[in-house]
């Protein structure tokens, strides 16, 4: 086979070089995201905070401990053995229990808010890692193919069919590709470091399987439909609803807590009575009178909190609508750009240049330029796929639920 034919064979194979991770399948993108949300250290801390709130509310329901008092009078022998117990009546514990349920539900909703934000952050980190993997694989494939071309050019130079210029020019091109490979490797290392901080402790960062070609996803539903879904799905809105209910119940509990709380005490009294010592019982009742603090101030504070929560809910609904509209528009633009990029192929340019080079119509500069252009096109496609995926994640984050697998 002549060296020209060898070059033609090499060029024909360039178009078939597509980054592939099929042989290194470890985990899918969804698997890694679910692992982070389920077992990651940040997820564990978020869940622990909700448990703290639940325990705090349970503490409020504990009955006050009884107390025991002993006293003795020395001016004539008299001593008392006395026990006291405060009785929370007038529905105080029931009001606190209902407020605690609402507070716990609000804490769980806040937990869901943070877990959803963590899921979006993890999905973003995974998408970037997949793009860096593809970018490095594409650069390495280009490096290997140009290196193969250099070997062919060296053979041509030894046989007197090629020039030293062609070989040296290709070697300089190889150095540029090596630099690009270093940049891609650094990007992959940085992405792996970000993801490692989210994964369970001591778990190595897996090779993530991403689709070899990401077709544009179906268009998102209309804004009004998405807003209706967001109203039901956004955990922030659910948290505000629970916090508003808690504010109402806390105000009721504050009013009840200022009602008289009786403290019952009883015991035994021993005293000298002339020539002998008598023993008898003691019983009493102590009431706090709500003269100066009737609970009105605390109740008014919770009413003001309820009003604030209502205003915050309105602001969040407005922000959510804006986020959904913006994310939906950006996603449509990204998908259009990706579809437009996938309509053509840079491999055709390489094939045309290969034919022209084989027939002597183009030189090595034009051939290398075609190979470089094809490589840039592949990298551009990877970048557009990443942009489209990040737009999907942004829309899902604004919506509060997943739209795509």
MIPAMAR-996597 format. One record per residue (C-alpha): residue in one letter; x, y, z. Coordinates in steps of 0.5 Angstrom, whole numbers, padded with zeros to 4 digits. Example, Ala and Ser with C-alpha at 12.3 -4.5 7.8 and 13.67 -1.06 7.14 Angstrom:
<rs>
[r "a" [0025 -0009 0016]];
[r "s" [0027 -0002 0014]];
</rs>
This chain:
<rs>
[r "x" [0000 0000 0000]];
[r "x" [0003 0007 -0002]];
[r "x" [0004 0012 0003]];
[r "x" [-0002 0016 0000]];
[r "x" [-0006 0011 0001]];
[r "x" [-0004 0010 0008]];
[r "x" [-0006 0017 0009]];
[r "x" [-0013 0016 0006]];
[r "x" [-0014 0010 0011]];
[r "x" [-0012 0014 0017]];
[r "x" [-0016 0020 0015]];
[r "x" [-0022 0016 0014]];
[r "x" [-0022 0013 0021]];
[r "x" [-0022 0020 0024]];
[r "x" [-0029 0021 0023]];
[r "x" [-0031 0014 0026]];
[r "x" [-0027 0016 0033]];
[r "x" [-0032 0018 0037]];
[r "x" [-0031 0019 0045]];
[r "x" [-0034 0013 0048]];
[r "x" [-0034 0010 0056]];
[r "x" [-0038 0004 0054]];
[r "x" [-0032 0000 0057]];
[r "x" [-0031 0004 0063]];
[r "x" [-0038 0004 0066]];
[r "x" [-0039 0005 0073]];
[r "x" [-0045 0009 0075]];
[r "x" [-0050 0013 0071]];
[r "x" [-0051 0020 0072]];
[r "x" [-0058 0019 0076]];
[r "x" [-0054 0013 0080]];
[r "x" [-0049 0018 0083]];
[r "x" [-0054 0024 0084]];
[r "x" [-0059 0019 0088]];
[r "x" [-0052 0017 0092]];
[r "x" [-0050 0024 0094]];
[r "x" [-0058 0025 0096]];
[r "x" [-0058 0019 0100]];
[r "x" [-0052 0018 0103]];
[r "x" [-0047 0024 0102]];
[r "x" [-0045 0028 0108]];
[r "x" [-0049 0034 0106]];
[r "x" [-0055 0030 0106]];
[r "x" [-0054 0027 0113]];
[r "x" [-0053 0034 0116]];
[r "x" [-0059 0037 0113]];
[r "x" [-0063 0031 0115]];
[r "x" [-0060 0031 0122]];
[r "x" [-0063 0039 0123]];
[r "x" [-0070 0037 0122]];
[r "x" [-0069 0031 0127]];
[r "x" [-0066 0037 0132]];
[r "x" [-0073 0041 0131]];
[r "x" [-0077 0035 0132]];
[r "x" [-0073 0033 0139]];
[r "x" [-0074 0040 0141]];
[r "x" [-0081 0040 0140]];
[r "x" [-0082 0034 0144]];
[r "x" [-0078 0037 0150]];
[r "x" [-0083 0042 0150]];
[r "x" [-0089 0037 0152]];
[r "x" [-0085 0034 0158]];
[r "x" [-0089 0035 0164]];
[r "x" [-0085 0039 0170]];
[r "x" [-0082 0035 0175]];
[r "x" [-0084 0035 0182]];
[r "x" [-0080 0038 0187]];
[r "x" [-0079 0036 0195]];
[r "x" [-0078 0041 0200]];
[r "x" [-0076 0040 0207]];
[r "x" [-0076 0045 0213]];
[r "x" [-0075 0045 0220]];
[r "x" [-0076 0050 0226]];
[r "x" [-0072 0050 0232]];
[r "x" [-0076 0055 0236]];
[r "x" [-0081 0049 0238]];
[r "x" [-0080 0043 0234]];
[r "x" [-0083 0044 0227]];
[r "x" [-0081 0040 0221]];
[r "x" [-0085 0039 0214]];
[r "x" [-0084 0034 0209]];
[r "x" [-0087 0037 0203]];
[r "x" [-0088 0035 0195]];
[r "x" [-0090 0040 0190]];
[r "x" [-0093 0039 0183]];
[r "x" [-0095 0044 0177]];
[r "x" [-0101 0042 0173]];
[r "x" [-0101 0045 0166]];
[r "x" [-0108 0045 0165]];
[r "x" [-0113 0049 0160]];
[r "x" [-0110 0046 0154]];
[r "x" [-0103 0048 0154]];
[r "x" [-0100 0042 0153]];
[r "x" [-0105 0040 0147]];
[r "x" [-0104 0047 0144]];
[r "x" [-0096 0046 0144]];
[r "x" [-0097 0039 0141]];
[r "x" [-0101 0042 0135]];
[r "x" [-0095 0048 0135]];
[r "x" [-0090 0042 0135]];
[r "x" [-0093 0038 0129]];
[r "x" [-0093 0044 0125]];
[r "x" [-0086 0046 0127]];
[r "x" [-0084 0039 0125]];
[r "x" [-0087 0039 0119]];
[r "x" [-0084 0046 0117]];
[r "x" [-0077 0043 0119]];
[r "x" [-0078 0037 0114]];
[r "x" [-0080 0042 0109]];
[r "x" [-0074 0046 0110]];
[r "x" [-0070 0039 0109]];
[r "x" [-0073 0038 0103]];
[r "x" [-0072 0045 0100]];
[r "x" [-0064 0044 0102]];
[r "x" [-0064 0037 0099]];
[r "x" [-0067 0039 0093]];
[r "x" [-0062 0044 0092]];
[r "x" [-0057 0039 0094]];
[r "x" [-0060 0035 0088]];
[r "x" [-0059 0040 0083]];
[r "x" [-0052 0042 0085]];
[r "x" [-0050 0034 0085]];
[r "x" [-0053 0034 0078]];
[r "x" [-0049 0040 0076]];
[r "x" [-0043 0037 0078]];
[r "x" [-0044 0030 0075]];
[r "x" [-0046 0034 0068]];
[r "x" [-0040 0038 0068]];
[r "x" [-0036 0031 0070]];
[r "x" [-0039 0028 0064]];
[r "x" [-0037 0033 0059]];
[r "x" [-0030 0034 0062]];
[r "x" [-0029 0026 0061]];
[r "x" [-0032 0027 0054]];
[r "x" [-0027 0033 0052]];
[r "x" [-0021 0029 0055]];
[r "x" [-0023 0023 0051]];
[r "x" [-0024 0027 0045]];
[r "x" [-0017 0030 0045]];
[r "x" [-0014 0024 0047]];
[r "x" [-0017 0021 0040]];
[r "x" [-0015 0027 0036]];
[r "x" [-0008 0026 0039]];
[r "x" [-0007 0019 0037]];
[r "x" [-0009 0020 0030]];
[r "x" [-0005 0026 0029]];
[r "x" [0001 0022 0032]];
[r "x" [-0001 0016 0027]];
[r "x" [-0001 0021 0021]];
[r "x" [0006 0023 0023]];
[r "x" [0009 0016 0023]];
[r "x" [0006 0016 0016]];
[r "x" [0009 0022 0014]];
[r "x" [0016 0020 0017]];
[r "x" [0016 0014 0013]];
[r "x" [0014 0018 0007]];
[r "x" [0020 0023 0008]];
[r "x" [0025 0017 0009]];
[r "x" [0022 0014 0002]];
[r "x" [0023 0021 -0001]];
[r "x" [0016 0022 -0003]];
[r "x" [0015 0027 0003]];
[r "x" [0018 0033 0005]];
[r "x" [0021 0035 0012]];
[r "x" [0016 0041 0013]];
[r "x" [0010 0036 0013]];
[r "x" [0013 0032 0018]];
[r "x" [0015 0038 0023]];
[r "x" [0009 0042 0022]];
[r "x" [0005 0036 0024]];
[r "x" [0009 0035 0030]];
[r "x" [0008 0042 0032]];
[r "x" [0000 0041 0031]];
[r "x" [0001 0035 0036]];
[r "x" [0005 0039 0041]];
[r "x" [-0002 0044 0041]];
[r "x" [-0006 0038 0042]];
[r "x" [-0002 0035 0048]];
[r "x" [-0003 0042 0051]];
[r "x" [-0010 0042 0050]];
[r "x" [-0010 0035 0053]];
[r "x" [-0007 0037 0059]];
[r "x" [-0012 0043 0060]];
[r "x" [-0018 0038 0059]];
[r "x" [-0014 0033 0064]];
[r "x" [-0014 0039 0069]];
[r "x" [-0021 0040 0068]];
[r "x" [-0023 0033 0069]];
[r "x" [-0019 0033 0076]];
[r "x" [-0022 0039 0078]];
[r "x" [-0029 0036 0077]];
[r "x" [-0028 0030 0080]];
[r "x" [-0025 0034 0086]];
[r "x" [-0032 0037 0087]];
[r "x" [-0036 0031 0086]];
[r "x" [-0031 0027 0091]];
[r "x" [-0034 0033 0096]];
[r "x" [-0041 0031 0095]];
[r "x" [-0040 0023 0095]];
[r "x" [-0040 0019 0102]];
[r "x" [-0033 0019 0105]];
[r "x" [-0028 0015 0103]];
[r "x" [-0032 0013 0096]];
[r "x" [-0028 0014 0090]];
[r "x" [-0031 0018 0084]];
[r "x" [-0033 0013 0079]];
[r "x" [-0033 0014 0072]];
[r "x" [-0040 0017 0070]];
[r "x" [-0043 0014 0064]];
[r "x" [-0046 0019 0060]];
[r "x" [-0050 0019 0053]];
[r "x" [-0045 0019 0047]];
[r "x" [-0050 0023 0044]];
[r "x" [-0055 0027 0047]];
[r "x" [-0061 0029 0043]];
[r "x" [-0065 0035 0045]];
[r "x" [-0070 0034 0050]];
[r "x" [-0078 0035 0049]];
[r "x" [-0080 0042 0050]];
[r "x" [-0082 0044 0057]];
[r "x" [-0090 0045 0058]];
[r "x" [-0093 0052 0058]];
[r "x" [-0091 0057 0064]];
[r "x" [-0098 0057 0067]];
[r "x" [-0098 0049 0067]];
[r "x" [-0091 0049 0070]];
[r "x" [-0093 0054 0075]];
[r "x" [-0098 0050 0077]];
[r "x" [-0094 0044 0078]];
[r "x" [-0089 0049 0082]];
[r "x" [-0094 0051 0087]];
[r "x" [-0095 0044 0089]];
[r "x" [-0088 0041 0089]];
[r "x" [-0084 0047 0091]];
[r "x" [-0082 0045 0098]];
[r "x" [-0081 0053 0100]];
[r "x" [-0088 0054 0099]];
[r "x" [-0090 0048 0103]];
[r "x" [-0085 0050 0109]];
[r "x" [-0088 0057 0109]];
[r "x" [-0095 0054 0110]];
[r "x" [-0093 0050 0115]];
[r "x" [-0090 0056 0119]];
[r "x" [-0096 0060 0118]];
[r "x" [-0100 0054 0121]];
[r "x" [-0095 0054 0127]];
[r "x" [-0095 0062 0128]];
[r "x" [-0103 0061 0129]];
[r "x" [-0102 0055 0134]];
[r "x" [-0096 0058 0138]];
[r "x" [-0100 0065 0139]];
[r "x" [-0106 0060 0142]];
[r "x" [-0101 0057 0146]];
[r "x" [-0098 0063 0149]];
[r "x" [-0105 0066 0151]];
[r "x" [-0106 0059 0154]];
[r "x" [-0100 0059 0158]];
[r "x" [-0101 0065 0161]];
[r "x" [-0108 0062 0164]];
[r "x" [-0107 0060 0172]];
[r "x" [-0102 0054 0172]];
[r "x" [-0104 0051 0179]];
[r "x" [-0098 0048 0183]];
[r "x" [-0101 0043 0188]];
[r "x" [-0097 0041 0194]];
[r "x" [-0098 0037 0200]];
[r "x" [-0094 0033 0205]];
[r "x" [-0093 0032 0213]];
[r "x" [-0092 0036 0219]];
[r "x" [-0089 0034 0225]];
[r "x" [-0089 0039 0231]];
[r "x" [-0089 0039 0239]];
[r "x" [-0095 0040 0243]];
[r "x" [-0094 0040 0250]];
[r "x" [-0091 0034 0252]];
[r "x" [-0091 0030 0246]];
[r "x" [-0090 0030 0238]];
[r "x" [-0096 0031 0234]];
[r "x" [-0096 0029 0226]];
[r "x" [-0101 0031 0221]];
[r "x" [-0102 0033 0214]];
[r "x" [-0101 0039 0210]];
[r "x" [-0104 0041 0203]];
[r "x" [-0104 0047 0199]];
[r "x" [-0105 0050 0192]];
[r "x" [-0101 0056 0189]];
[r "x" [-0104 0060 0183]];
[r "x" [-0100 0065 0178]];
[r "x" [-0105 0071 0177]];
[r "x" [-0104 0073 0170]];
[r "x" [-0105 0081 0172]];
[r "x" [-0099 0084 0168]];
[r "x" [-0097 0079 0163]];
[r "x" [-0103 0076 0159]];
[r "x" [-0100 0073 0153]];
[r "x" [-0102 0078 0149]];
[r "x" [-0095 0081 0147]];
[r "x" [-0093 0074 0145]];
[r "x" [-0099 0072 0141]];
[r "x" [-0098 0079 0137]];
[r "x" [-0091 0077 0136]];
[r "x" [-0094 0071 0133]];
[r "x" [-0099 0074 0129]];
[r "x" [-0094 0079 0126]];
[r "x" [-0090 0073 0124]];
[r "x" [-0096 0070 0121]];
[r "x" [-0097 0076 0117]];
[r "x" [-0089 0076 0115]];
[r "x" [-0090 0069 0112]];
[r "x" [-0096 0071 0108]];
[r "x" [-0092 0077 0105]];
[r "x" [-0086 0072 0104]];
[r "x" [-0090 0067 0100]];
[r "x" [-0092 0072 0095]];
[r "x" [-0085 0074 0094]];
[r "x" [-0083 0067 0093]];
[r "x" [-0089 0065 0088]];
[r "x" [-0087 0071 0084]];
[r "x" [-0079 0069 0084]];
[r "x" [-0081 0062 0082]];
[r "x" [-0085 0065 0076]];
[r "x" [-0079 0069 0074]];
[r "x" [-0075 0063 0075]];
[r "x" [-0079 0058 0071]];
[r "x" [-0080 0063 0065]];
[r "x" [-0073 0065 0065]];
[r "x" [-0070 0058 0065]];
[r "x" [-0075 0055 0060]];
[r "x" [-0073 0060 0055]];
[r "x" [-0066 0059 0056]];
[r "x" [-0067 0051 0055]];
[r "x" [-0071 0053 0049]];
[r "x" [-0065 0057 0046]];
[r "x" [-0060 0052 0048]];
[r "x" [-0064 0046 0045]];
[r "x" [-0064 0050 0039]];
[r "x" [-0057 0051 0039]];
[r "x" [-0056 0044 0040]];
[r "x" [-0060 0041 0035]];
[r "x" [-0057 0046 0030]];
[r "x" [-0050 0043 0031]];
[r "x" [-0052 0036 0030]];
[r "x" [-0055 0037 0024]];
[r "x" [-0049 0038 0020]];
[r "x" [-0042 0034 0021]];
[r "x" [-0035 0036 0021]];
[r "x" [-0033 0029 0019]];
[r "x" [-0035 0031 0012]];
[r "x" [-0030 0036 0012]];
[r "x" [-0024 0031 0014]];
[r "x" [-0026 0027 0008]];
[r "x" [-0026 0032 0003]];
[r "x" [-0019 0034 0005]];
[r "x" [-0017 0027 0005]];
[r "x" [-0019 0026 -0002]];
[r "x" [-0016 0033 -0004]];
[r "x" [-0009 0031 0000]];
[r "x" [-0009 0024 -0004]];
[r "x" [-0010 0027 -0011]];
[r "x" [-0005 0033 -0009]];
[r "x" [-0009 0039 -0009]];
[r "x" [-0008 0040 -0002]];
[r "x" [-0002 0040 0003]];
[r "x" [-0001 0038 0010]];
[r "x" [-0003 0045 0013]];
[r "x" [-0010 0044 0010]];
[r "x" [-0011 0037 0012]];
[r "x" [-0009 0039 0019]];
[r "x" [-0013 0045 0019]];
[r "x" [-0019 0040 0017]];
[r "x" [-0017 0035 0023]];
[r "x" [-0017 0041 0028]];
[r "x" [-0024 0044 0025]];
[r "x" [-0027 0037 0026]];
[r "x" [-0024 0037 0033]];
[r "x" [-0027 0043 0035]];
[r "x" [-0033 0041 0032]];
[r "x" [-0034 0035 0037]];
[r "x" [-0031 0040 0043]];
[r "x" [-0037 0045 0041]];
[r "x" [-0042 0039 0041]];
[r "x" [-0040 0037 0048]];
[r "x" [-0040 0044 0050]];
[r "x" [-0047 0045 0047]];
[r "x" [-0050 0038 0050]];
[r "x" [-0047 0041 0057]];
[r "x" [-0051 0047 0056]];
[r "x" [-0057 0044 0055]];
[r "x" [-0057 0039 0061]];
[r "x" [-0055 0045 0065]];
[r "x" [-0061 0049 0063]];
[r "x" [-0065 0043 0064]];
[r "x" [-0063 0042 0071]];
[r "x" [-0064 0050 0072]];
[r "x" [-0071 0049 0070]];
[r "x" [-0072 0043 0074]];
[r "x" [-0069 0047 0080]];
[r "x" [-0074 0052 0079]];
[r "x" [-0080 0047 0078]];
[r "x" [-0079 0043 0084]];
[r "x" [-0079 0036 0081]];
[r "x" [-0076 0033 0075]];
[r "x" [-0078 0033 0068]];
[r "x" [-0073 0029 0065]];
[r "x" [-0070 0022 0067]];
</rs>
